């Protein structure tokens, strides 16, 4: 290994047994272990966070199976470069040499690039090994996805990262003799956020500052920045965090709701996206249990539009805390029950007494006949049922038993007890 290569390259594993943190794939009984023991490796997509070992595993699989390893960057290469690699793979196959085409950041391939791989993967001209940090269900087109096996990888645990620190100290091309005190070790594990490459780069930089002394917490702090928030505005993590945010408010877990709010905003999420989700939540999940929730959420959305970040965190926080701690009701789903009734009875007629009668003809046909103006009745309630005949007795809105809806429930029960039966409509 070139002496000036970064530490992660210098101590990169040379066998699959040296790979840490991916036991579900590479441990005894792991799925890749079993496939290798059988001598068969299908085309594969390795899906996992940065620094979890995707590139290392790809190289070692090629070595284990004596395949040509052809790295290809989905960022830098296009279809012409890809066709050259595919042609070379086909030529090598005629001489009995297999090829493992490693496509890094596969999710950046457009549909045309992915389609170019299809016949070669299907014919076995090469083994495709794609690496992606994005969910393949969204990032890889269905045709290619049906021809590969997807293996998820996980962020490295603190135990696995600690093993890498020890490996750096003992590896002849690592940092021979490096010692890391307990506080520095804890800081490295926390700041690396499961990313082996980040861990080793920080360790090497801290070692360069302190040698021959022990790496301490001060040297780690001097070379490290906080790890980026695990969030993005377009990929799977965007939807995962947004989902957790909404579900935390629904669970009335205000602490978790604030955490996921901060995780989105610190990760660069559009604050208007967050504010709109809170407005939706205020109606969908709080609703009439606390009608003020929608007022607060809408005011927060308006404030975010006017003031922007970073001050927008204040109205957003206020709205999130209010909605997370409000009584909950999902009675707004009554709309969907009403919509289903519309589909079941597409020709349901508006009762004649509810129709306007702007002409003499319409009045003669009975339009508006029998309508009672509720404000002229005692307690402003005439007791008329207004649904079409086919739907009389249907219940779309079901009030909850919390907050303001307790009062609504009382009023509904009072009205229903006094509602008059409606005579059949004239034919």
TORSELO-988427 format. One record per residue (C-alpha): residue in one letter; x, y, z; residue number from 0. Coordinates in Angstrom, 3 decimals, padded with zeros to 6 digits, always signed. Example, Ala and Ser with C-alpha at 12.3 -4.5 7.8 and 13.67 -1.06 7.14 Angstrom:
// TORSELO-988427
r type = A u = +012.300 v = -004.500 w = +007.800 seq = 0
r type = S u = +013.670 v = -001.060 w = +007.140 seq = 1
// end
This chain:
// TORSELO-988427
r type = X u = +000.000 v = +000.000 w = +000.000 seq = 0
r type = X u = +001.281 v = +003.463 w = -000.911 seq = 1
r type = X u = +002.643 v = +004.984 w = +002.358 seq = 2
r type = X u = +000.862 v = +008.276 w = +001.712 seq = 3
r type = X u = -002.522 v = +006.610 w = +001.281 seq = 4
r type = X u = -005.078 v = +007.514 w = +003.964 seq = 5
r type = X u = -005.292 v = +005.226 w = +006.966 seq = 6
r type = X u = -008.589 v = +003.590 w = +005.881 seq = 7
r type = X u = -006.875 v = +002.443 w = +002.669 seq = 8
r type = X u = -003.710 v = +001.287 w = +004.385 seq = 9
r type = X u = -005.504 v = -001.012 w = +006.829 seq = 10
r type = X u = -008.367 v = -002.082 w = +004.577 seq = 11
r type = X u = -009.216 v = -005.774 w = +005.240 seq = 12
r type = X u = -007.521 v = -008.307 w = +002.989 seq = 13
r type = X u = -009.978 v = -011.136 w = +003.715 seq = 14
r type = X u = -013.699 v = -011.259 w = +004.332 seq = 15
r type = X u = -013.005 v = -012.614 w = +007.819 seq = 16
r type = X u = -011.420 v = -009.254 w = +008.723 seq = 17
r type = X u = -014.549 v = -007.258 w = +007.869 seq = 18
r type = X u = -016.202 v = -006.054 w = +011.083 seq = 19
r type = X u = -019.779 v = -005.215 w = +011.904 seq = 20
r type = X u = -021.601 v = -007.156 w = +009.168 seq = 21
r type = X u = -022.059 v = -010.550 w = +010.783 seq = 22
r type = X u = -025.529 v = -011.075 w = +009.322 seq = 23
r type = X u = -023.896 v = -011.199 w = +005.896 seq = 24
r type = X u = -020.368 v = -012.414 w = +006.527 seq = 25
r type = X u = -020.446 v = -014.182 w = +009.867 seq = 26
r type = X u = -020.829 v = -017.957 w = +010.263 seq = 27
r type = X u = -024.090 v = -018.832 w = +008.577 seq = 28
r type = X u = -024.345 v = -015.366 w = +006.984 seq = 29
r type = X u = -026.093 v = -015.208 w = +003.645 seq = 30
r type = X u = -022.994 v = -014.138 w = +001.681 seq = 31
r type = X u = -020.914 v = -016.720 w = +003.502 seq = 32
r type = X u = -023.319 v = -019.449 w = +002.402 seq = 33
r type = X u = -023.364 v = -018.207 w = -001.177 seq = 34
r type = X u = -019.570 v = -018.154 w = -001.329 seq = 35
r type = X u = -019.371 v = -021.639 w = +000.156 seq = 36
r type = X u = -021.626 v = -022.820 w = -002.645 seq = 37
r type = X u = -019.333 v = -021.177 w = -005.200 seq = 38
r type = X u = -022.147 v = -019.030 w = -006.580 seq = 39
r type = X u = -022.505 v = -015.263 w = -006.363 seq = 40
r type = X u = -025.483 v = -013.572 w = -008.040 seq = 41
r type = X u = -025.536 v = -009.930 w = -008.999 seq = 42
r type = X u = -025.903 v = -007.977 w = -005.789 seq = 43
r type = X u = -026.790 v = -004.538 w = -004.470 seq = 44
r type = X u = -025.179 v = -003.653 w = -001.148 seq = 45
r type = X u = -027.333 v = -001.080 w = +000.586 seq = 46
r type = X u = -026.025 v = +000.694 w = +003.646 seq = 47
r type = X u = -024.803 v = +003.962 w = +005.170 seq = 48
r type = X u = -021.418 v = +005.538 w = +004.388 seq = 49
r type = X u = -018.358 v = +003.837 w = +005.837 seq = 50
r type = X u = -019.998 v = +000.474 w = +006.545 seq = 51
r type = X u = -017.758 v = -001.566 w = +004.207 seq = 52
r type = X u = -019.535 v = -001.725 w = +000.849 seq = 53
r type = X u = -016.441 v = -001.087 w = -001.298 seq = 54
r type = X u = -014.254 v = -003.354 w = +000.827 seq = 55
r type = X u = -016.705 v = -006.229 w = +000.559 seq = 56
r type = X u = -016.954 v = -005.767 w = -003.215 seq = 57
r type = X u = -013.182 v = -005.968 w = -003.633 seq = 58
r type = X u = -012.879 v = -008.999 w = -001.387 seq = 59
r type = X u = -015.701 v = -010.849 w = -003.149 seq = 60
r type = X u = -013.910 v = -010.367 w = -006.477 seq = 61
r type = X u = -010.669 v = -011.598 w = -004.933 seq = 62
r type = X u = -012.321 v = -014.608 w = -003.288 seq = 63
r type = X u = -013.917 v = -015.708 w = -006.582 seq = 64
r type = X u = -010.891 v = -014.783 w = -008.764 seq = 65
r type = X u = -012.904 v = -012.270 w = -010.783 seq = 66
r type = X u = -011.698 v = -009.164 w = -012.575 seq = 67
r type = X u = -012.586 v = -006.235 w = -010.347 seq = 68
r type = X u = -013.779 v = -003.295 w = -012.427 seq = 69
r type = X u = -014.722 v = -000.226 w = -010.372 seq = 70
r type = X u = -017.131 v = +002.230 w = -011.964 seq = 71
r type = X u = -018.337 v = +005.524 w = -010.505 seq = 72
r type = X u = -021.967 v = +006.336 w = -011.179 seq = 73
r type = X u = -021.064 v = +009.983 w = -010.531 seq = 74
r type = X u = -018.185 v = +010.267 w = -013.006 seq = 75
r type = X u = -019.040 v = +007.694 w = -015.667 seq = 76
r type = X u = -021.769 v = +007.780 w = -018.302 seq = 77
r type = X u = -023.256 v = +005.311 w = -020.772 seq = 78
r type = X u = -020.267 v = +005.443 w = -023.219 seq = 79
r type = X u = -017.788 v = +004.539 w = -020.454 seq = 80
r type = X u = -020.187 v = +001.891 w = -019.197 seq = 81
r type = X u = -020.408 v = +000.301 w = -022.653 seq = 82
r type = X u = -016.628 v = +000.053 w = -022.800 seq = 83
r type = X u = -016.598 v = -001.785 w = -019.465 seq = 84
r type = X u = -019.370 v = -004.112 w = -020.648 seq = 85
r type = X u = -017.556 v = -004.861 w = -023.912 seq = 86
r type = X u = -014.349 v = -005.664 w = -022.041 seq = 87
r type = X u = -016.277 v = -007.950 w = -019.697 seq = 88
r type = X u = -017.764 v = -009.825 w = -022.660 seq = 89
r type = X u = -014.299 v = -010.206 w = -024.198 seq = 90
r type = X u = -012.814 v = -011.469 w = -020.934 seq = 91
r type = X u = -015.600 v = -014.004 w = -020.634 seq = 92
r type = X u = -014.611 v = -015.588 w = -023.967 seq = 93
r type = X u = -011.249 v = -016.382 w = -022.346 seq = 94
r type = X u = -012.898 v = -017.858 w = -019.257 seq = 95
r type = X u = -012.326 v = -014.823 w = -017.055 seq = 96
r type = X u = -015.286 v = -013.541 w = -015.077 seq = 97
r type = X u = -015.819 v = -009.880 w = -014.190 seq = 98
r type = X u = -017.246 v = -008.205 w = -011.140 seq = 99
r type = X u = -018.418 v = -004.738 w = -012.123 seq = 100
r type = X u = -018.564 v = -002.588 w = -009.007 seq = 101
r type = X u = -020.839 v = +000.420 w = -009.485 seq = 102
r type = X u = -020.404 v = +002.833 w = -006.612 seq = 103
r type = X u = -023.378 v = +005.076 w = -005.813 seq = 104
r type = X u = -025.657 v = +003.016 w = -008.039 seq = 105
r type = X u = -028.588 v = +005.251 w = -007.100 seq = 106
r type = X u = -027.040 v = +008.008 w = -009.227 seq = 107
r type = X u = -027.409 v = +005.941 w = -012.395 seq = 108
r type = X u = -030.289 v = +007.212 w = -014.498 seq = 109
r type = X u = -032.805 v = +004.866 w = -016.127 seq = 110
r type = X u = -030.804 v = +004.670 w = -019.373 seq = 111
r type = X u = -027.632 v = +003.655 w = -017.544 seq = 112
r type = X u = -029.466 v = +001.056 w = -015.495 seq = 113
r type = X u = -031.186 v = -000.315 w = -018.581 seq = 114
r type = X u = -027.801 v = -000.697 w = -020.303 seq = 115
r type = X u = -026.828 v = -003.210 w = -017.623 seq = 116
r type = X u = -029.910 v = -005.408 w = -017.962 seq = 117
r type = X u = -028.965 v = -007.783 w = -020.808 seq = 118
r type = X u = -025.447 v = -008.301 w = -019.462 seq = 119
r type = X u = -026.636 v = -009.042 w = -015.931 seq = 120
r type = X u = -029.319 v = -011.384 w = -017.244 seq = 121
r type = X u = -026.932 v = -013.211 w = -019.587 seq = 122
r type = X u = -024.272 v = -013.551 w = -016.900 seq = 123
r type = X u = -021.689 v = -011.604 w = -018.897 seq = 124
r type = X u = -020.633 v = -010.147 w = -015.590 seq = 125
r type = X u = -021.591 v = -010.015 w = -011.960 seq = 126
r type = X u = -022.933 v = -006.610 w = -011.024 seq = 127
r type = X u = -022.215 v = -005.401 w = -007.531 seq = 128
r type = X u = -023.867 v = -002.070 w = -006.884 seq = 129
r type = X u = -023.352 v = +000.013 w = -003.760 seq = 130
r type = X u = -025.901 v = +002.547 w = -002.600 seq = 131
r type = X u = -026.814 v = +004.552 w = +000.451 seq = 132
r type = X u = -030.396 v = +004.902 w = -000.833 seq = 133
r type = X u = -033.244 v = +002.426 w = -000.561 seq = 134
r type = X u = -033.041 v = +000.327 w = -003.759 seq = 135
r type = X u = -036.842 v = +000.134 w = -003.833 seq = 136
r type = X u = -036.787 v = +003.797 w = -004.853 seq = 137
r type = X u = -033.312 v = +004.240 w = -006.338 seq = 138
r type = X u = -033.098 v = +001.196 w = -008.655 seq = 139
r type = X u = -035.588 v = +000.603 w = -011.440 seq = 140
r type = X u = -037.806 v = -002.457 w = -011.173 seq = 141
r type = X u = -036.319 v = -004.262 w = -014.159 seq = 142
r type = X u = -032.816 v = -004.194 w = -012.705 seq = 143
r type = X u = -034.037 v = -004.811 w = -009.174 seq = 144
r type = X u = -035.680 v = -008.063 w = -010.282 seq = 145
r type = X u = -032.305 v = -009.340 w = -011.503 seq = 146
r type = X u = -030.237 v = -008.698 w = -008.371 seq = 147
r type = X u = -030.194 v = -009.668 w = -004.709 seq = 148
r type = X u = -030.343 v = -006.773 w = -002.251 seq = 149
r type = X u = -028.282 v = -007.153 w = +000.908 seq = 150
r type = X u = -028.641 v = -004.437 w = +003.579 seq = 151
r type = X u = -025.588 v = -003.417 w = +005.591 seq = 152
r type = X u = -025.706 v = -001.611 w = +008.925 seq = 153
r type = X u = -023.800 v = +001.269 w = +010.470 seq = 154
r type = X u = -020.945 v = -000.051 w = +012.573 seq = 155
r type = X u = -021.561 v = -000.537 w = +016.260 seq = 156
r type = X u = -019.279 v = +001.029 w = +018.883 seq = 157
r type = X u = -017.793 v = -002.450 w = +019.449 seq = 158
r type = X u = -016.937 v = -002.805 w = +015.753 seq = 159
r type = X u = -015.449 v = +000.699 w = +015.642 seq = 160
r type = X u = -013.387 v = -000.038 w = +018.741 seq = 161
r type = X u = -011.981 v = -003.071 w = +016.936 seq = 162
r type = X u = -010.823 v = -000.768 w = +014.135 seq = 163
r type = X u = -008.988 v = +001.480 w = +016.598 seq = 164
r type = X u = -007.116 v = -001.573 w = +017.873 seq = 165
r type = X u = -006.424 v = -002.684 w = +014.305 seq = 166
r type = X u = -004.928 v = +000.725 w = +013.470 seq = 167
r type = X u = -002.600 v = +000.429 w = +016.462 seq = 168
r type = X u = -001.449 v = -003.077 w = +015.566 seq = 169
r type = X u = -001.346 v = -002.955 w = +011.775 seq = 170
r type = X u = +002.153 v = -002.573 w = +010.277 seq = 171
r type = X u = +000.857 v = +000.091 w = +007.889 seq = 172
r type = X u = -001.452 v = +001.681 w = +010.431 seq = 173
r type = X u = -000.358 v = +003.850 w = +013.342 seq = 174
r type = X u = +002.084 v = +001.556 w = +015.131 seq = 175
r type = X u = +002.119 v = +002.100 w = +018.863 seq = 176
r type = X u = -000.709 v = +004.656 w = +018.897 seq = 177
r type = X u = -002.514 v = +004.844 w = +022.224 seq = 178
r type = X u = -005.928 v = +006.376 w = +022.657 seq = 179
r type = X u = -007.112 v = +007.377 w = +026.107 seq = 180
r type = X u = -010.626 v = +006.543 w = +027.280 seq = 181
r type = X u = -012.094 v = +010.010 w = +026.728 seq = 182
r type = X u = -010.635 v = +010.256 w = +023.230 seq = 183
r type = X u = -011.908 v = +006.783 w = +022.394 seq = 184
r type = X u = -015.417 v = +007.702 w = +023.536 seq = 185
r type = X u = -015.303 v = +010.920 w = +021.483 seq = 186
r type = X u = -014.123 v = +009.067 w = +018.373 seq = 187
r type = X u = -016.888 v = +006.501 w = +018.667 seq = 188
r type = X u = -019.551 v = +009.185 w = +019.140 seq = 189
r type = X u = -018.326 v = +011.511 w = +016.392 seq = 190
r type = X u = -017.874 v = +008.787 w = +013.797 seq = 191
r type = X u = -021.620 v = +007.972 w = +013.876 seq = 192
r type = X u = -021.061 v = +004.379 w = +012.737 seq = 193
r type = X u = -018.800 v = +005.381 w = +009.825 seq = 194
r type = X u = -015.497 v = +003.467 w = +009.792 seq = 195
r type = X u = -013.873 v = +005.797 w = +007.282 seq = 196
r type = X u = -014.726 v = +008.859 w = +009.350 seq = 197
r type = X u = -013.399 v = +007.186 w = +012.504 seq = 198
r type = X u = -010.046 v = +006.294 w = +010.976 seq = 199
r type = X u = -009.551 v = +009.674 w = +009.301 seq = 200
r type = X u = -010.165 v = +011.454 w = +012.625 seq = 201
r type = X u = -007.868 v = +009.036 w = +014.447 seq = 202
r type = X u = -005.042 v = +009.614 w = +011.976 seq = 203
r type = X u = -005.415 v = +013.406 w = +012.137 seq = 204
r type = X u = -005.459 v = +013.389 w = +015.954 seq = 205
r type = X u = -002.410 v = +011.085 w = +016.029 seq = 206
r type = X u = -000.532 v = +013.451 w = +013.697 seq = 207
r type = X u = -001.129 v = +016.290 w = +016.168 seq = 208
r type = X u = -000.123 v = +014.459 w = +019.346 seq = 209
r type = X u = +002.581 v = +011.934 w = +018.531 seq = 210
r type = X u = +004.452 v = +010.585 w = +020.350 seq = 211
r type = X u = +001.914 v = +011.329 w = +023.095 seq = 212
r type = X u = -001.333 v = +009.466 w = +023.562 seq = 213
r type = X u = -004.297 v = +010.655 w = +021.492 seq = 214
r type = X u = -006.499 v = +012.587 w = +023.910 seq = 215
r type = X u = -009.943 v = +014.156 w = +023.806 seq = 216
r type = X u = -008.508 v = +017.607 w = +023.094 seq = 217
r type = X u = -006.730 v = +016.426 w = +019.949 seq = 218
r type = X u = -009.867 v = +014.642 w = +018.757 seq = 219
r type = X u = -011.939 v = +017.788 w = +019.322 seq = 220
r type = X u = -009.375 v = +019.853 w = +017.414 seq = 221
r type = X u = -009.598 v = +017.730 w = +014.254 seq = 222
r type = X u = -013.232 v = +016.682 w = +014.334 seq = 223
r type = X u = -016.389 v = +018.444 w = +013.380 seq = 224
r type = X u = -019.777 v = +017.235 w = +014.474 seq = 225
r type = X u = -021.071 v = +014.431 w = +012.269 seq = 226
r type = X u = -023.662 v = +015.598 w = +009.767 seq = 227
r type = X u = -027.262 v = +014.995 w = +010.763 seq = 228
r type = X u = -028.443 v = +011.665 w = +009.400 seq = 229
r type = X u = -031.003 v = +013.244 w = +007.120 seq = 230
r type = X u = -031.419 v = +014.180 w = +003.497 seq = 231
r type = X u = -034.066 v = +016.018 w = +001.538 seq = 232
r type = X u = -034.660 v = +013.494 w = -001.226 seq = 233
r type = X u = -033.772 v = +009.949 w = -000.173 seq = 234
r type = X u = -035.293 v = +007.311 w = +002.043 seq = 235
r type = X u = -034.060 v = +008.960 w = +005.226 seq = 236
r type = X u = -036.177 v = +011.996 w = +004.391 seq = 237
r type = X u = -039.315 v = +009.863 w = +004.563 seq = 238
r type = X u = -038.185 v = +007.811 w = +007.559 seq = 239
r type = X u = -037.517 v = +010.875 w = +009.701 seq = 240
r type = X u = -040.683 v = +012.652 w = +008.547 seq = 241
r type = X u = -042.680 v = +009.529 w = +009.421 seq = 242
r type = X u = -041.059 v = +009.286 w = +012.853 seq = 243
r type = X u = -041.788 v = +012.994 w = +013.416 seq = 244
r type = X u = -045.517 v = +012.613 w = +012.735 seq = 245
r type = X u = -045.837 v = +009.362 w = +014.666 seq = 246
r type = X u = -044.063 v = +010.874 w = +017.680 seq = 247
r type = X u = -046.573 v = +013.735 w = +017.808 seq = 248
r type = X u = -049.410 v = +011.227 w = +017.393 seq = 249
r type = X u = -047.999 v = +009.232 w = +020.313 seq = 250
r type = X u = -047.939 v = +012.446 w = +022.407 seq = 251
r type = X u = -044.175 v = +011.917 w = +022.817 seq = 252
r type = X u = -043.161 v = +015.557 w = +022.783 seq = 253
r type = X u = -039.494 v = +014.785 w = +023.480 seq = 254
r type = X u = -039.211 v = +012.539 w = +020.420 seq = 255
r type = X u = -041.203 v = +015.012 w = +018.320 seq = 256
r type = X u = -038.733 v = +017.785 w = +019.150 seq = 257
r type = X u = -035.794 v = +015.484 w = +018.416 seq = 258
r type = X u = -037.112 v = +014.618 w = +014.954 seq = 259
r type = X u = -037.959 v = +018.281 w = +014.332 seq = 260
r type = X u = -034.345 v = +019.203 w = +015.106 seq = 261
r type = X u = -033.011 v = +016.301 w = +013.074 seq = 262
r type = X u = -034.879 v = +017.540 w = +010.017 seq = 263
r type = X u = -033.923 v = +021.187 w = +010.398 seq = 264
r type = X u = -030.279 v = +020.501 w = +011.309 seq = 265
r type = X u = -030.063 v = +018.204 w = +008.294 seq = 266
r type = X u = -031.119 v = +021.028 w = +005.979 seq = 267
r type = X u = -034.775 v = +020.120 w = +005.518 seq = 268
r type = X u = -037.013 v = +022.819 w = +004.069 seq = 269
r type = X u = -038.767 v = +024.343 w = +007.122 seq = 270
r type = X u = -041.888 v = +024.865 w = +005.022 seq = 271
r type = X u = -042.069 v = +021.114 w = +004.415 seq = 272
r type = X u = -042.017 v = +020.587 w = +008.184 seq = 273
r type = X u = -044.567 v = +023.329 w = +008.848 seq = 274
r type = X u = -046.989 v = +021.892 w = +006.284 seq = 275
r type = X u = -046.740 v = +018.479 w = +007.948 seq = 276
r type = X u = -047.665 v = +020.055 w = +011.287 seq = 277
r type = X u = -050.706 v = +021.751 w = +009.747 seq = 278
r type = X u = -051.869 v = +018.434 w = +008.294 seq = 279
r type = X u = -051.283 v = +016.751 w = +011.656 seq = 280
r type = X u = -053.297 v = +019.413 w = +013.459 seq = 281
r type = X u = -056.402 v = +018.441 w = +011.486 seq = 282
r type = X u = -055.759 v = +014.750 w = +010.924 seq = 283
r type = X u = -054.632 v = +013.752 w = +014.417 seq = 284
r type = X u = -055.802 v = +016.491 w = +016.805 seq = 285
r type = X u = -058.807 v = +017.821 w = +014.961 seq = 286
r type = X u = -061.769 v = +018.918 w = +017.012 seq = 287
r type = X u = -060.340 v = +017.511 w = +020.228 seq = 288
r type = X u = -058.537 v = +020.881 w = +020.276 seq = 289
r type = X u = -059.590 v = +023.179 w = +017.412 seq = 290
r type = X u = -056.895 v = +025.650 w = +018.462 seq = 291
r type = X u = -054.212 v = +023.208 w = +017.265 seq = 292
r type = X u = -054.932 v = +024.041 w = +013.626 seq = 293
r type = X u = -054.823 v = +027.764 w = +014.422 seq = 294
r type = X u = -051.395 v = +027.397 w = +016.054 seq = 295
r type = X u = -050.055 v = +025.204 w = +013.225 seq = 296
r type = X u = -051.349 v = +027.551 w = +010.516 seq = 297
r type = X u = -049.857 v = +030.550 w = +012.301 seq = 298
r type = X u = -046.516 v = +028.713 w = +012.463 seq = 299
r type = X u = -046.650 v = +028.010 w = +008.725 seq = 300
r type = X u = -047.352 v = +031.687 w = +008.055 seq = 301
r type = X u = -044.512 v = +032.735 w = +010.356 seq = 302
r type = X u = -042.044 v = +030.357 w = +008.709 seq = 303
r type = X u = -042.954 v = +031.769 w = +005.291 seq = 304
r type = X u = -042.333 v = +035.304 w = +006.529 seq = 305
r type = X u = -039.212 v = +034.990 w = +008.652 seq = 306
r type = X u = -037.343 v = +031.915 w = +007.387 seq = 307
r type = X u = -034.512 v = +030.161 w = +009.162 seq = 308
r type = X u = -032.948 v = +030.220 w = +011.678 seq = 309
r type = X u = -035.621 v = +032.118 w = +013.642 seq = 310
r type = X u = -038.344 v = +029.868 w = +012.199 seq = 311
r type = X u = -037.328 v = +027.257 w = +014.753 seq = 312
r type = X u = -039.311 v = +029.168 w = +017.391 seq = 313
r type = X u = -042.789 v = +029.079 w = +015.828 seq = 314
r type = X u = -042.135 v = +025.549 w = +014.611 seq = 315
r type = X u = -041.147 v = +024.408 w = +018.081 seq = 316
r type = X u = -044.209 v = +026.097 w = +019.566 seq = 317
r type = X u = -046.506 v = +024.386 w = +017.063 seq = 318
r type = X u = -044.891 v = +020.985 w = +017.533 seq = 319
r type = X u = -045.073 v = +021.161 w = +021.330 seq = 320
r type = X u = -048.710 v = +022.329 w = +021.184 seq = 321
r type = X u = -049.789 v = +019.553 w = +018.825 seq = 322
r type = X u = -047.781 v = +016.804 w = +020.512 seq = 323
r type = X u = -049.316 v = +017.649 w = +023.893 seq = 324
r type = X u = -052.868 v = +018.280 w = +022.653 seq = 325
r type = X u = -055.695 v = +015.756 w = +023.103 seq = 326
r type = X u = -055.959 v = +013.588 w = +020.006 seq = 327
r type = X u = -058.793 v = +012.741 w = +017.629 seq = 328
r type = X u = -058.778 v = +011.373 w = +014.109 seq = 329
r type = X u = -062.477 v = +012.029 w = +013.548 seq = 330
r type = X u = -061.607 v = +014.003 w = +010.404 seq = 331
r type = X u = -061.377 v = +010.588 w = +008.727 seq = 332
r type = X u = -065.172 v = +010.858 w = +008.611 seq = 333
r type = X u = -064.595 v = +012.474 w = +005.222 seq = 334
r type = X u = -063.436 v = +009.152 w = +003.789 seq = 335
r type = X u = -066.533 v = +007.352 w = +005.059 seq = 336
r type = X u = -068.655 v = +010.033 w = +003.366 seq = 337
r type = X u = -066.611 v = +009.709 w = +000.159 seq = 338
r type = X u = -067.181 v = +005.943 w = +000.191 seq = 339
r type = X u = -070.917 v = +006.589 w = +000.481 seq = 340
r type = X u = -070.738 v = +008.895 w = -002.532 seq = 341
r type = X u = -069.132 v = +006.078 w = -004.538 seq = 342
r type = X u = -071.697 v = +003.516 w = -003.313 seq = 343
r type = X u = -074.645 v = +005.726 w = -004.242 seq = 344
r type = X u = -073.520 v = +007.895 w = -007.180 seq = 345
r type = X u = -077.104 v = +008.841 w = -008.068 seq = 346
r type = X u = -078.358 v = +009.749 w = -004.603 seq = 347
r type = X u = -080.798 v = +012.633 w = -004.903 seq = 348
r type = X u = -080.764 v = +015.735 w = -002.748 seq = 349
r type = X u = -084.081 v = +015.711 w = -000.834 seq = 350
r type = X u = -086.622 v = +018.078 w = -002.402 seq = 351
r type = X u = -087.095 v = +020.152 w = +000.741 seq = 352
r type = X u = -083.383 v = +021.114 w = +000.669 seq = 353
r type = X u = -083.423 v = +022.307 w = -002.926 seq = 354
r type = X u = -083.774 v = +025.930 w = -003.933 seq = 355
r type = X u = -086.847 v = +026.911 w = -005.933 seq = 356
r type = X u = -085.860 v = +029.987 w = -007.953 seq = 357
r type = X u = -088.586 v = +029.393 w = -010.585 seq = 358
r type = X u = -092.326 v = +028.757 w = -010.457 seq = 359
r type = X u = -091.847 v = +025.434 w = -012.227 seq = 360
r type = X u = -089.395 v = +024.199 w = -009.614 seq = 361
r type = X u = -091.664 v = +025.382 w = -006.825 seq = 362
r type = X u = -094.512 v = +023.491 w = -008.429 seq = 363
r type = X u = -092.407 v = +020.346 w = -008.466 seq = 364
r type = X u = -092.008 v = +020.553 w = -004.707 seq = 365
r type = X u = -088.546 v = +022.101 w = -004.527 seq = 366
r type = X u = -088.069 v = +023.625 w = -001.092 seq = 367
r type = X u = -091.465 v = +022.435 w = +000.150 seq = 368
r type = X u = -091.470 v = +021.664 w = +003.842 seq = 369
r type = X u = -088.103 v = +023.178 w = +004.613 seq = 370
r type = X u = -087.950 v = +024.619 w = +008.132 seq = 371
r type = X u = -085.571 v = +027.449 w = +008.889 seq = 372
r type = X u = -083.677 v = +026.243 w = +011.956 seq = 373
r type = X u = -083.253 v = +029.697 w = +013.467 seq = 374
r type = X u = -087.035 v = +030.048 w = +013.675 seq = 375
r type = X u = -087.306 v = +026.833 w = +015.720 seq = 376
r type = X u = -086.886 v = +026.567 w = +019.509 seq = 377
r type = X u = -083.191 v = +026.343 w = +020.436 seq = 378
r type = X u = -082.395 v = +026.911 w = +016.743 seq = 379
r type = X u = -083.002 v = +023.261 w = +015.867 seq = 380
r type = X u = -085.859 v = +022.113 w = +013.602 seq = 381
r type = X u = -084.893 v = +018.414 w = +013.741 seq = 382
r type = X u = -084.763 v = +017.756 w = +010.000 seq = 383
r type = X u = -082.603 v = +014.949 w = +008.535 seq = 384
r type = X u = -080.775 v = +016.128 w = +005.438 seq = 385
r type = X u = -079.098 v = +013.048 w = +003.965 seq = 386
r type = X u = -080.482 v = +011.476 w = +000.770 seq = 387
r type = X u = -083.035 v = +008.751 w = +001.374 seq = 388
r type = X u = -080.546 v = +005.953 w = +000.637 seq = 389
r type = X u = -078.192 v = +007.188 w = +003.324 seq = 390
r type = X u = -080.528 v = +007.974 w = +006.197 seq = 391
r type = X u = -079.014 v = +006.660 w = +009.409 seq = 392
r type = X u = -075.431 v = +006.671 w = +008.122 seq = 393
r type = X u = -072.777 v = +007.963 w = +010.550 seq = 394
r type = X u = -069.663 v = +009.473 w = +009.019 seq = 395
r type = X u = -068.447 v = +011.694 w = +011.832 seq = 396
r type = X u = -067.791 v = +009.849 w = +015.076 seq = 397
r type = X u = -066.626 v = +012.265 w = +017.765 seq = 398
r type = X u = -063.927 v = +011.209 w = +020.199 seq = 399
r type = X u = -064.159 v = +011.333 w = +023.953 seq = 400
r type = X u = -061.341 v = +013.788 w = +024.674 seq = 401
r type = X u = -060.940 v = +017.533 w = +024.807 seq = 402
r type = X u = -063.443 v = +019.696 w = +022.970 seq = 403
r type = X u = -065.067 v = +016.691 w = +021.282 seq = 404
r type = X u = -066.604 v = +015.660 w = +024.586 seq = 405
r type = X u = -068.803 v = +018.755 w = +024.276 seq = 406
r type = X u = -069.539 v = +018.043 w = +020.617 seq = 407
r type = X u = -070.610 v = +014.523 w = +021.549 seq = 408
r type = X u = -073.093 v = +015.891 w = +024.073 seq = 409
r type = X u = -074.604 v = +018.228 w = +021.474 seq = 410
r type = X u = -074.858 v = +015.470 w = +018.874 seq = 411
r type = X u = -076.624 v = +013.188 w = +021.325 seq = 412
r type = X u = -079.058 v = +015.989 w = +022.219 seq = 413
r type = X u = -079.813 v = +016.706 w = +018.548 seq = 414
r type = X u = -080.159 v = +013.036 w = +017.600 seq = 415
r type = X u = -082.653 v = +012.453 w = +020.424 seq = 416
r type = X u = -084.836 v = +015.233 w = +018.968 seq = 417
r type = X u = -084.363 v = +014.615 w = +015.250 seq = 418
r type = X u = -087.642 v = +013.858 w = +013.508 seq = 419
r type = X u = -088.176 v = +010.901 w = +011.169 seq = 420
r type = X u = -088.527 v = +012.047 w = +007.579 seq = 421
r type = X u = -091.416 v = +010.895 w = +005.464 seq = 422
r type = X u = -090.495 v = +009.173 w = +002.199 seq = 423
r type = X u = -089.799 v = +011.527 w = -000.677 seq = 424
r type = X u = -092.567 v = +011.761 w = -003.258 seq = 425
r type = X u = -091.937 v = +009.657 w = -006.351 seq = 426
// end
